[in-house]
Amino acid sequence: MTMFSISTAIAGLTTATTLYTDGDVLGTNPMSFNLGVDQGHITGAVLINATVNMGAVDLFLYDRSVTSAANNAAHAISDADRLFSLGMINFPACQLGQDTNGQMSCIDSLAIPFDANASNTIFGILVTRSTHTVHFGAATDITVKLLGVAA
């Protein structure tokens, strides 16, 4: 059994002007995760936020790159792209992993099978499930790590 752990930082988060509201896409997506294997199971995930301002977040996973809504716009995906869905990871509000410098939310006991369409890569779109009260400090403040095993 081969295990993998891959981290990807987001890009394009809003750092000024309009705050995020429930259902908005976070950053310029989709995020890409080159897992090093083409098939397996995602068994855990970690969301790391360098700013203290985030509630619950969903990570929608796809077996190929799909067209995402723009940063800070309502999440919307075409019916055709929805067919490439692998599942969704619900990160709860980061209450336990929070300190004065940032937040962390961990999910274990996942069993999301994947079959990457090309290049051992799957893709994700982050969507906030709360309204933010402050802006992100940098456009790359969020990192997501996926953990799993190869088939």
Contacts in CASP RR format, 6 or more apart in sequence:
PFRMAT RR
TARGET T0000
AUTHOR 0000-0000-0000
METHOD contacts of the structure
MODEL  1
MTMFSISTAIAGLTTATTLYTDGDVLGTNPMSFNLGVDQGHITGAVLINA
TVNMGAVDLFLYDRSVTSAANNAAHAISDADRLFSLGMINFPACQLGQDT
NGQMSCIDSLAIPFDANASNTIFGILVTRSTHTVHFGAATDITVKLLGVA
A
1 149 0 8 1.000
1 150 0 8 1.000
2 37 0 8 1.000
2 149 0 8 1.000
2 150 0 8 1.000
3 147 0 8 1.000
3 148 0 8 1.000
3 149 0 8 1.000
3 150 0 8 1.000
4 35 0 8 1.000
4 36 0 8 1.000
4 37 0 8 1.000
4 146 0 8 1.000
4 147 0 8 1.000
4 148 0 8 1.000
4 149 0 8 1.000
4 150 0 8 1.000
5 145 0 8 1.000
5 146 0 8 1.000
5 147 0 8 1.000
5 148 0 8 1.000
6 33 0 8 1.000
6 34 0 8 1.000
6 35 0 8 1.000
6 36 0 8 1.000
6 145 0 8 1.000
6 146 0 8 1.000
7 143 0 8 1.000
7 144 0 8 1.000
7 145 0 8 1.000
8 31 0 8 1.000
8 32 0 8 1.000
8 33 0 8 1.000
8 143 0 8 1.000
8 144 0 8 1.000
8 145 0 8 1.000
9 140 0 8 1.000
9 142 0 8 1.000
9 143 0 8 1.000
10 26 0 8 1.000
10 27 0 8 1.000
10 28 0 8 1.000
10 29 0 8 1.000
10 31 0 8 1.000
10 126 0 8 1.000
10 140 0 8 1.000
10 141 0 8 1.000
10 142 0 8 1.000
10 143 0 8 1.000
10 144 0 8 1.000
11 27 0 8 1.000
11 28 0 8 1.000
11 139 0 8 1.000
11 140 0 8 1.000
12 27 0 8 1.000
12 28 0 8 1.000
12 71 0 8 1.000
12 139 0 8 1.000
12 140 0 8 1.000
13 26 0 8 1.000
13 27 0 8 1.000
13 71 0 8 1.000
13 136 0 8 1.000
13 137 0 8 1.000
13 138 0 8 1.000
13 139 0 8 1.000
13 140 0 8 1.000
13 141 0 8 1.000
13 142 0 8 1.000
14 20 0 8 1.000
14 27 0 8 1.000
14 71 0 8 1.000
14 72 0 8 1.000
14 135 0 8 1.000
14 136 0 8 1.000
15 135 0 8 1.000
15 136 0 8 1.000
15 137 0 8 1.000
15 138 0 8 1.000
15 139 0 8 1.000
16 135 0 8 1.000
18 72 0 8 1.000
19 131 0 8 1.000
19 132 0 8 1.000
19 133 0 8 1.000
19 134 0 8 1.000
19 135 0 8 1.000
20 26 0 8 1.000
20 72 0 8 1.000
20 128 0 8 1.000
20 131 0 8 1.000
20 132 0 8 1.000
21 128 0 8 1.000
21 131 0 8 1.000
21 132 0 8 1.000
22 128 0 8 1.000
22 129 0 8 1.000
22 130 0 8 1.000
22 131 0 8 1.000
23 74 0 8 1.000
23 75 0 8 1.000
23 127 0 8 1.000
23 128 0 8 1.000
23 129 0 8 1.000
24 72 0 8 1.000
24 73 0 8 1.000
24 74 0 8 1.000
24 75 0 8 1.000
24 127 0 8 1.000
24 128 0 8 1.000
25 68 0 8 1.000
25 69 0 8 1.000
25 70 0 8 1.000
25 71 0 8 1.000
25 72 0 8 1.000
25 73 0 8 1.000
25 74 0 8 1.000
25 75 0 8 1.000
25 125 0 8 1.000
25 126 0 8 1.000
25 127 0 8 1.000
26 57 0 8 1.000
26 71 0 8 1.000
26 126 0 8 1.000
26 127 0 8 1.000
26 128 0 8 1.000
26 142 0 8 1.000
27 71 0 8 1.000
27 72 0 8 1.000
27 126 0 8 1.000
27 139 0 8 1.000
28 68 0 8 1.000
28 70 0 8 1.000
28 71 0 8 1.000
29 68 0 8 1.000
29 71 0 8 1.000
29 123 0 8 1.000
29 124 0 8 1.000
29 125 0 8 1.000
29 126 0 8 1.000
30 62 0 8 1.000
30 65 0 8 1.000
30 66 0 8 1.000
30 68 0 8 1.000
30 123 0 8 1.000
30 124 0 8 1.000
30 125 0 8 1.000
31 123 0 8 1.000
31 124 0 8 1.000
31 125 0 8 1.000
31 126 0 8 1.000
31 144 0 8 1.000
32 65 0 8 1.000
32 121 0 8 1.000
32 122 0 8 1.000
32 123 0 8 1.000
32 124 0 8 1.000
33 121 0 8 1.000
33 122 0 8 1.000
33 123 0 8 1.000
33 124 0 8 1.000
33 144 0 8 1.000
33 146 0 8 1.000
34 119 0 8 1.000
34 120 0 8 1.000
34 121 0 8 1.000
35 114 0 8 1.000
35 116 0 8 1.000
35 120 0 8 1.000
35 121 0 8 1.000
35 122 0 8 1.000
35 146 0 8 1.000
36 120 0 8 1.000
36 150 0 8 1.000
37 116 0 8 1.000
37 120 0 8 1.000
37 150 0 8 1.000
37 151 0 8 1.000
38 115 0 8 1.000
38 116 0 8 1.000
38 120 0 8 1.000
39 113 0 8 1.000
39 114 0 8 1.000
39 115 0 8 1.000
39 116 0 8 1.000
39 150 0 8 1.000
39 151 0 8 1.000
40 113 0 8 1.000
40 114 0 8 1.000
40 115 0 8 1.000
40 148 0 8 1.000
40 149 0 8 1.000
40 150 0 8 1.000
40 151 0 8 1.000
41 110 0 8 1.000
41 111 0 8 1.000
41 112 0 8 1.000
41 113 0 8 1.000
41 114 0 8 1.000
41 148 0 8 1.000
41 149 0 8 1.000
41 151 0 8 1.000
42 61 0 8 1.000
42 89 0 8 1.000
42 110 0 8 1.000
42 111 0 8 1.000
42 112 0 8 1.000
42 114 0 8 1.000
42 146 0 8 1.000
42 147 0 8 1.000
42 148 0 8 1.000
43 108 0 8 1.000
43 109 0 8 1.000
43 110 0 8 1.000
43 111 0 8 1.000
43 147 0 8 1.000
43 148 0 8 1.000
43 149 0 8 1.000
44 89 0 8 1.000
44 106 0 8 1.000
44 107 0 8 1.000
44 108 0 8 1.000
44 109 0 8 1.000
44 110 0 8 1.000
44 146 0 8 1.000
44 147 0 8 1.000
44 148 0 8 1.000
45 59 0 8 1.000
45 89 0 8 1.000
45 91 0 8 1.000
45 106 0 8 1.000
45 107 0 8 1.000
45 110 0 8 1.000
45 144 0 8 1.000
45 145 0 8 1.000
45 146 0 8 1.000
45 147 0 8 1.000
46 104 0 8 1.000
46 105 0 8 1.000
46 106 0 8 1.000
46 107 0 8 1.000
46 144 0 8 1.000
46 145 0 8 1.000
46 147 0 8 1.000
47 57 0 8 1.000
47 59 0 8 1.000
47 91 0 8 1.000
47 94 0 8 1.000
47 103 0 8 1.000
47 104 0 8 1.000
47 105 0 8 1.000
47 106 0 8 1.000
47 142 0 8 1.000
47 143 0 8 1.000
47 144 0 8 1.000
48 103 0 8 1.000
48 104 0 8 1.000
48 142 0 8 1.000
48 143 0 8 1.000
48 144 0 8 1.000
48 145 0 8 1.000
49 94 0 8 1.000
49 102 0 8 1.000
49 103 0 8 1.000
49 104 0 8 1.000
49 141 0 8 1.000
49 142 0 8 1.000
50 101 0 8 1.000
50 102 0 8 1.000
50 136 0 8 1.000
50 137 0 8 1.000
50 138 0 8 1.000
50 141 0 8 1.000
50 142 0 8 1.000
51 102 0 8 1.000
51 103 0 8 1.000
51 134 0 8 1.000
51 135 0 8 1.000
51 136 0 8 1.000
51 137 0 8 1.000
51 138 0 8 1.000
51 141 0 8 1.000
52 98 0 8 1.000
52 99 0 8 1.000
52 100 0 8 1.000
52 101 0 8 1.000
52 102 0 8 1.000
52 103 0 8 1.000
52 134 0 8 1.000
53 132 0 8 1.000
53 133 0 8 1.000
53 134 0 8 1.000
53 135 0 8 1.000
53 136 0 8 1.000
54 93 0 8 1.000
54 94 0 8 1.000
54 103 0 8 1.000
54 128 0 8 1.000
54 130 0 8 1.000
54 132 0 8 1.000
55 93 0 8 1.000
55 94 0 8 1.000
55 128 0 8 1.000
55 129 0 8 1.000
55 130 0 8 1.000
55 132 0 8 1.000
56 90 0 8 1.000
56 91 0 8 1.000
56 92 0 8 1.000
56 93 0 8 1.000
56 128 0 8 1.000
56 129 0 8 1.000
56 130 0 8 1.000
57 91 0 8 1.000
57 105 0 8 1.000
57 126 0 8 1.000
57 127 0 8 1.000
57 128 0 8 1.000
57 129 0 8 1.000
58 88 0 8 1.000
58 89 0 8 1.000
58 90 0 8 1.000
58 91 0 8 1.000
58 126 0 8 1.000
58 127 0 8 1.000
58 129 0 8 1.000
59 88 0 8 1.000
59 89 0 8 1.000
59 91 0 8 1.000
59 124 0 8 1.000
59 125 0 8 1.000
59 126 0 8 1.000
59 127 0 8 1.000
59 144 0 8 1.000
60 75 0 8 1.000
60 77 0 8 1.000
60 85 0 8 1.000
60 87 0 8 1.000
60 88 0 8 1.000
60 124 0 8 1.000
60 125 0 8 1.000
60 127 0 8 1.000
61 85 0 8 1.000
61 86 0 8 1.000
61 87 0 8 1.000
61 88 0 8 1.000
61 89 0 8 1.000
61 112 0 8 1.000
61 114 0 8 1.000
61 122 0 8 1.000
61 123 0 8 1.000
61 124 0 8 1.000
62 81 0 8 1.000
62 84 0 8 1.000
62 85 0 8 1.000
62 86 0 8 1.000
62 122 0 8 1.000
62 123 0 8 1.000
62 124 0 8 1.000
62 125 0 8 1.000
63 84 0 8 1.000
63 86 0 8 1.000
63 114 0 8 1.000
63 115 0 8 1.000
63 116 0 8 1.000
63 117 0 8 1.000
63 122 0 8 1.000
63 123 0 8 1.000
64 84 0 8 1.000
64 117 0 8 1.000
64 118 0 8 1.000
64 123 0 8 1.000
65 123 0 8 1.000
66 77 0 8 1.000
66 78 0 8 1.000
66 81 0 8 1.000
66 84 0 8 1.000
66 123 0 8 1.000
66 125 0 8 1.000
67 77 0 8 1.000
67 78 0 8 1.000
67 81 0 8 1.000
68 75 0 8 1.000
68 77 0 8 1.000
68 125 0 8 1.000
69 75 0 8 1.000
69 76 0 8 1.000
69 77 0 8 1.000
75 125 0 8 1.000
75 127 0 8 1.000
77 125 0 8 1.000
84 117 0 8 1.000
86 112 0 8 1.000
86 113 0 8 1.000
86 114 0 8 1.000
86 122 0 8 1.000
87 112 0 8 1.000
89 107 0 8 1.000
89 110 0 8 1.000
89 112 0 8 1.000
90 107 0 8 1.000
91 105 0 8 1.000
91 107 0 8 1.000
92 105 0 8 1.000
93 105 0 8 1.000
93 130 0 8 1.000
94 102 0 8 1.000
94 103 0 8 1.000
94 104 0 8 1.000
94 105 0 8 1.000
97 103 0 8 1.000
97 104 0 8 1.000
97 105 0 8 1.000
98 104 0 8 1.000
114 122 0 8 1.000
116 122 0 8 1.000
126 142 0 8 1.000
126 144 0 8 1.000
136 142 0 8 1.000
END
